[in-house]
Structures are given as structure tokens and as C-alpha cells.
Amino acid sequence: MPPSSTAAPARTSNISTTTSSSTASSSSSSSLSRISNIASHLAPASSTMASTTNFPADVVPQAPEDPLFGLMRAFRADESPDKMDLGIGAYRDDNGKPWVLPVVKKADEILRNNPDLNHEYAPIAGIQAFTSKSAELMFGADSPALKEGRATSIQTISGTGAVHLGALFLAKFYKGNRTVYVSNPTWANHHQIFNNVGLPTAQYPYFDKKTKGLDFEGMTQALREAPDRSVVLLHPCAHNPTGVDPTLDQWKELAAIIRQKNHFPFFDSAYQGFASGNLVRDAAAVRYFVEQGFELLLAQSFAKNFGLYGERAGCFHAITSPGPGAAETIARIASQLAILQRSEISNPPLYGARIASTVLNDPKLFAEWEENLATMSGRIISMRKALRSKLEELGTPGTWNHITDQIGMFSFTGLTEEQVLRLRNEAHVYMTKNGRISMAGLNTKNIDYFAKAVHKVVTTS
Ligand SMILES: Cc1ncc(COP(=O)(O)O)c(C=O)c1O
């Protein structure tokens, strides 16, 4: 029992003794002295309490602030009218404002006018109409895995929740090499999600600093050298943070190595449709692996492609390889996922999944969603072109083709940490220290300013 628990009753009895004797006295000075007496009893006791935590600093040290959220805080505190936020991975329109997709507004209207909707719990595995359409979106309606009944899907707290559920499942049941290989660099949260459930992470090379493209040699060599049956985390499109993706031919080579080494692929899909504007093209790598008969896991986020960031709509899918026992295997996996889900969140949230489900299940709304996706990806692609040509026009030292070669929300500019800090201090431009910019933060009004600021730090550093 902690010492504070034993101290408490002793204090109580002191107070009650003093209080009962106070009724026998009428003098105010003696009241005062009794109060100070009580205070002197309380003071040491409360300081004893403060020092008796179960969580002292050597056990629970102060954690560092999440760098991205720290950056956002610094941005908000900056009073310059020129300030630019290129840190956060959320789409902004040409006025630098968050964009509610028109199709999401329509779906919202439909939901609000539906008298049959209520706020009862969703099933543990989520809204079935949502999870089944999410699987079709990712794997294709004619996917062999779906047709043969060897896939299971469960609604999650957006992409983060899906990665976490997959990590938890692997931590409990995976008997291969439990080290999870992630790209260097990767979405920073990957490391802590896997480490938090006791799975260590290791890195495979990914970004080539010289070409600012893919280090395919390094990546394939590392996957060949990793112990057999390692878990390999892959970004199917619009790699975060680099914006660099393998070509389809490179994906095929990767699949061959993963097959040969018996590695276990875990895809984290956060940008389908947002990368190229084409939902099918952005799913090509995943569909290739499924066609090849891999057993795999996939985390699917609807944060970016629906602009439903805060609504936490996502899905986790497990697919097992074809074979006589596949249906039974997937049923067992589904049953265990349901138990994990129950103990983690019980029931997934309704609103975001209802919005996405309304769109995914209505062909007209679906077509409109594709147009909205083209609007977002098209604006980002045009900003890539504009930034590259402005830097080239200015004669900024270095090559800038990587800006248009890279894809999706982010660009790995190749700016050094020193240049990034100068941009922040001298030009009020906020980006992560690794030189990543969110392309969505650029627009026709601020792109000149940004290009000139980059030119200045590159030429004077
Ligand atoms: C690679 C990757 N995975 C997963 C996520 C998860 O996002 P969310 O939990 O908002 O769906 C993100 C978001 O930035 C991401 O970039």
C-alpha cells in the first residue's frame, strides 16, 4: 500500500480531535491557534502525499512533444501575415482553407434526413455495408480473395487504428520473425505503434538522397538480407514522407523477393485516389500482391481521400492465401480480430463510416467522389509543376525534377535541417526538419513567396 494511504486516516483523526475541543472554547485567538495547528498538521502531510506518486520521473519521464504537433503550435503562435504551414498532412484549397468535399456534404445531408438512423452501437466489426465496399474499393470487386471468401474486414479508428489492430494481431499470433521492417524514412507513428505492442522495428533503405528518388538497390538488398518470415510494412502509394513510390515493375520484383524470403506483407494505405486521382491505379501494387496469392494485412484510411480526418473512418483487412482451408482460416482470424476490437474500442464510431458508406454504395455519388478526388490531386500536381518551374526559373542551385516525380500529399525537398530552420526563422515557413513539405499547403497566392524563400536559403547556405 502506498504511504499516502496510511497517512490519510491519521490526519483525519487529528482534525476531529481538535475540532471537538474547539466547541469548549469561545476565544477567537485560541480558534486561530487551533486553525494554525491544523494547518501545521496538514502541511507536512500534503507534501508527503506529493512525493508518494507511483509514477516518479525515473519511471514516467517527461515525453517529448510530438514534433508535428509542436510545429503546428509554433505556427499558430507566429503573428506574421506571411506565415505558411507546410507541415500538416491535410488538404487545403487554393485559399489555404480546409475543404469539405462536396460529395461529403451531400452524404451528410442524406444522413441527416434519414428518419431511421439512430445512435445505437455499431456491430463490433463495424457497419457491414461500409467494410464490404471498402474491401471492394481496395482489392477490386472481382478480386479473387473476395470472391473466394478468404478476406475479412473490420472497421477501425481511421488508418492509425487499423495499423494498431494489425500490430496487435501480429504481436499475439505471428510466429515468424517478429521484427517489423519499415522504410527509412517512414510515417513516424509506425515505429511507436509497433513498439508499443512489443514488436521491434528495423529499417530498410528507401530514399536515395542523391537522386531524391527510390533507393531500390538498397531496399531489395535489405529485404533479401532480413531473416526469413520478417514482417514488411509497405506504403502502396504516395509514400509518406517522401512521395516516392516504386514503379509497378519494381513492385513485381519486391513481391518476388518477399515470396522467396517468406516475408509477411503489411500494407498501410492512407492515400488511395488522393495520389494520382485514380482509385484503381493507386491500388495496383496491393492488387498485384493479392493476385499473386499472398497472405497479407492491409490498413485503410479514409482521412485524406474523403477529407474525413477527424471523423476517424478506416478499415482493417486480412487476406489469406488460396487453398482448401482458406475460408476456415479467415473465419478464425476474424473471430480473434473481433476479440481484440472488443477489448480495445468495443464498437467503432458511426459518423465517418456512414458518410463514406453512403458514397461507396451509391454509383452516382461514387462518380462525384472521383471528381472530387481529381480536384484535390489535380491541384496538388499543378502546385508541383509550378514549384519546380519557379525554382528552375530562379536558377536555384540543384535539380528540382524530384518535385514533379514525387506523388501525393508530400514532397521530400532535399532541404537540409539548417535550411528548414532558416526558412522558419527568416520567412515564417513551417515544415518538418527532414525537409518534407505538404504540397497541399501551397497555393497560387503563396507559391512565389515560397519559391523565393527557398531560393534565398539554398543560395546563401
Ligand atoms: C502512411 C500513413 N499511415 C497512416 C496514417 C493514418 O492516418 P489516420 O489515422 O488519420 O487515418 C497516415 C496519416 O498521415 C499516414 O501517412
The ligand as a Gaussian input file, in Angstrom:
#p B3LYP/6-31G(d) Opt

LIG

0 1
 C        1.396000       6.353000     -44.022000
 C        0.245000       6.719000     -43.135000
 N       -0.401000       5.759000     -42.483000
 C       -1.428000       6.015000     -41.691000
 C       -1.872000       7.300000     -41.500000
 C       -3.034000       7.410000     -40.584000
 O       -3.881000       8.443000     -40.690000
 P       -5.285000       8.442000     -40.000000
 O       -5.181000       7.713000     -38.704000
 O       -5.586000       9.880000     -39.834000
 O       -6.198000       7.741000     -40.941000
 C       -1.217000       8.358000     -42.142000
 C       -1.588000       9.744000     -41.921000
 O       -0.876000      10.686000     -42.106000
 C       -0.142000       8.055000     -42.999000
 O        0.508000       8.991000     -43.675000

